[in-house]
Amino acid sequence: MGAESGGEYLSPRDGDGHGSHTGGTAAGNHAVAASVGGIDFGTIAGVAPAAKIAAYKVCWSGPDPVSQDDDGCATSDLLSAIDQATADGVDVINFSIGGGAAQTTVSATEVAFLGAASAGIFVAASAGNSGPEASTLDNASPWITTVAASTIPSYEATATLGSGPAYAGGSITVPAAGVTGALVRGDLVAARRGTDPLLCGPDSLDPAKVAGAIVFCQRGVYDRVAKSAEVKRATVTLTPGNALGTTPPAPQVAGFSSRGPVLADGSDIIKPDVSAPGVAILAGGANAAGAPGTDQFLSGTSMSSPHVAGLAALYLGEKPADTPAEVKSAFMTTAYDTVTASGIAVTDPFVQGAGQVDPTTFFTPGLVYLNGESDWRSYIKGAGYTWEGDGGVASVDPSNLNLASIGIGLLTRPETITRTVTSTQAGSVDASVSGLAGIDVAVEPSTLTFGAAGETQSYTATFARTDAPVDTFATGSLDWTSGATVVHSPVAVKPATLEAPVAADVTGVAGSVDISVTTSIRWPTPPTWTSWSTG
């Protein structure tokens, strides 16, 4: 139970703070007083404060007590914890862990999550922090809900230069009375052996040089000659609040949030699924036994995933019989668009998924897209994986897995996709398609009528390229609308030119010739990980 070197504990106690923060975000107690750096931030609560937390330690941030190695998040520990949580009968799992761009949608951990989802457990997972580059997302399987990180209205301050210009920004440490001092650039007050001083990296600044000054930290490289004179001359006053009256629009997907498309297994699964708050999130931190609790602001998709996990706990508190697929569908189809820094709606599903999850509407989605264990195993088989004892499940084209999104990773000719929806209310809904420039879309039938909640109907959507660029995803949405109810599905289609087949030389061979090529991948075959990091 004691602390080891590096602040780690031989117990479920958190010595790092990451687990405390994510757990507190999902299910922290209501009305807990919070302070950071001696500043009072009032009271905070988790998303589902009445939920109970089961903590499973899978990451070790200090030397192993036996081998003295820092093993990070070992795959064997991850699998053991997922299986144990499933055996313990939890309702929701939060997985704020990632390891770079997904190499497969059926990695070892995702196979373990298949078992959890098959047992009725909703799984939320972080998308990763390798954005804004494309195809950097992890946790890509369709039976989990992968979450991008977005901004929320945050704590602001105003920097006013001595010469007059003022700039609004984010800060949690500016005192109420404000502060005035010399403005110095990080790389000009660097420690002798410091690294990344412009970024204000750890141990990069010389305390003697920054005493009494206000340090300017930024990404990128400055022209030292051009900026040095201004840095030496200027003073700056920092005051709390936004004196300019212009607040950045929210929610914006964070630049660090990993993006799709997922390159693995045909790119037929759109990820992320949804977005949720993940920038400057205030929640609990680590503390030793008997020591006062701590609080901290953290950013990352590690912070957005527990928001969705907590919302799933709230949802299941209201509808305990609903399956993971029902919860995921409700979150996706009722989500709304994130925005750019200019306030323009974002529609790219590889950035935001279906959009920002909306707890004010997800209890009344109108329609839900259902899928379960047999569907997921059929997807795995359709993606080209084989395994012993598959139970004889039929193969399904991954694009035809009954998700609340539609992805076609390779459109070489007109393709028809089938979806089945279950109503949550009586009435008629009408189909509409937006975006997808250069792609013709025909939805049949274009109107669905339900006499009561619980009824099921199917529709088809046929996609055909007209003049859309090849080898580039065309994105948009297919929505079903009834009055104020909108059932939203993101769509991504990648047209491609079908290459001519290679001719086989059978000169001189009498009779008929059968030529076949079979590719069989034994499943599950976990990839080799080079590193794991918390999201």
Secondary structure, 3 states (H helix, E strand, C coil): CCECHHHCECCCCCCCCHHHHHHHHHHCCCCEEEEECCEEEEEECCCCCCCCCCCCCCEECCCCCCCCCCCEECHHHHHHHHHHHHHHCCCEEEECEECCCCCCCCCHHHHHHHHHHHCCCEEEEECCCCCCCCCCCCCCCCCCEEEEEECCCCCEEEEEECCCCEEEEECCCCCCCCEEEEEEEHHHCECCCCCCHHHCCCCCECHHHHCCEEEECCCCCCCHHHHHHHHHHCEEEEEECCCCCCCCCCCCECCCCCCCCCCHHHHCCCCCCEEEECCCEEEECCCCCCCCCCEEEECCHHHHHHHHHHHHHHHHHHCCCCCHHHHHHHHHHCCECCECCCCCECCCHHHHCCCECCCCCCCCCCEECCCCHHHHHHHHHHCCEECCCCCCCCCCCHHHCCCCCEEEEEECCCEEEEEEEEECCCEEEEEEEEECCCEEEEEECCEEEECCCCCEEEEEEEEEECCCCCCCCEEEEEEEEECCEEEEEEEEEEECCCCCCCCCCCCCCCCCCCCCCCCCEECCCCCCCCCCEEC
